[in-house]
Amino acid sequence: MSQWDDEFVRMVDNFVVETKDPRILQEISDLDRESRLLGISFYDMYCVVLQDVKGHQVLVSEFKTYMSIKKSRT
């Protein structure tokens, strides 16, 4: 796994753990279920969602905000 992959996985994991919004948590749960049905990793599914936000605008917006906050602190 590349350094970028490691950082992305860590960022997604932290976002999932720190998220309190029930809508976001439900969407994450839905993505997890979809990824298992498709036989791909949750992180691969998450990458697809970040590239094609249709139907996932709130999740993508919250994640991008989270990332920018975390990156500005480092």
C-alpha positions as CSV (number, residue, x, y, z in Angstrom):
1,M,0.0,0.0,0.0
2,S,1.3,3.4,-0.9
3,Q,1.7,6.3,1.6
4,W,-1.3,8.0,0.0
5,D,-3.4,4.9,0.4
6,D,-2.4,4.6,4.1
7,E,-3.2,8.2,4.7
8,F,-6.6,7.9,2.9
9,V,-7.6,4.8,4.9
10,R,-6.5,6.5,8.1
11,M,-8.5,9.6,7.2
12,V,-11.6,7.7,6.3
13,D,-11.4,5.6,9.5
14,N,-11.0,8.7,11.6
15,F,-14.0,10.3,9.9
16,V,-16.2,7.3,10.4
17,V,-15.2,7.1,14.1
18,E,-15.7,10.8,14.8
19,T,-18.9,11.3,12.8
20,K,-22.0,11.9,15.0
21,D,-24.5,12.8,12.3
22,P,-27.0,10.0,12.0
23,R,-27.5,10.7,8.2
24,I,-23.8,10.4,7.6
25,L,-23.6,7.2,9.6
26,Q,-26.5,5.7,7.7
27,E,-24.9,6.6,4.4
28,I,-21.6,5.0,5.5
29,S,-23.5,1.9,6.6
30,D,-25.2,1.8,3.2
31,L,-21.8,2.1,1.4
32,D,-20.4,-0.7,3.5
33,R,-23.3,-2.9,2.6
34,E,-23.0,-2.0,-1.1
35,S,-19.3,-2.7,-1.1
36,R,-19.7,-6.1,0.4
37,L,-22.5,-7.0,-2.1
38,L,-20.1,-5.9,-5.0
39,G,-17.2,-7.8,-3.5
40,I,-14.9,-4.7,-3.3
41,S,-13.3,-3.0,-0.3
42,F,-15.2,-0.3,1.6
43,Y,-12.3,2.1,0.8
44,D,-12.5,1.4,-2.9
45,M,-16.2,2.1,-2.7
46,Y,-15.5,5.3,-0.8
47,C,-13.1,6.4,-3.5
48,V,-15.8,5.9,-6.2
49,V,-18.3,7.9,-4.1
50,L,-15.8,10.8,-3.8
51,Q,-15.3,10.8,-7.6
52,D,-19.0,10.4,-8.5
53,V,-20.9,12.3,-5.8
54,K,-24.4,11.7,-7.3
55,G,-26.6,10.6,-4.4
56,H,-23.9,11.2,-1.9
57,Q,-23.5,15.0,-1.8
58,V,-23.8,15.4,2.0
59,L,-21.3,12.6,2.7
60,V,-18.8,13.9,0.3
61,S,-19.2,17.5,1.5
62,E,-18.8,16.5,5.2
63,F,-15.8,14.4,4.4
64,K,-14.1,17.1,2.4
65,T,-14.7,19.6,5.2
66,Y,-13.4,17.1,7.7
67,M,-10.2,16.5,5.6
68,S,-9.6,20.2,5.2
69,I,-9.9,20.8,9.0
70,K,-7.6,17.9,9.8
71,K,-5.0,18.9,7.2
72,S,-5.0,22.5,8.4
73,R,-4.2,21.3,11.9
74,T,-1.0,19.5,10.8
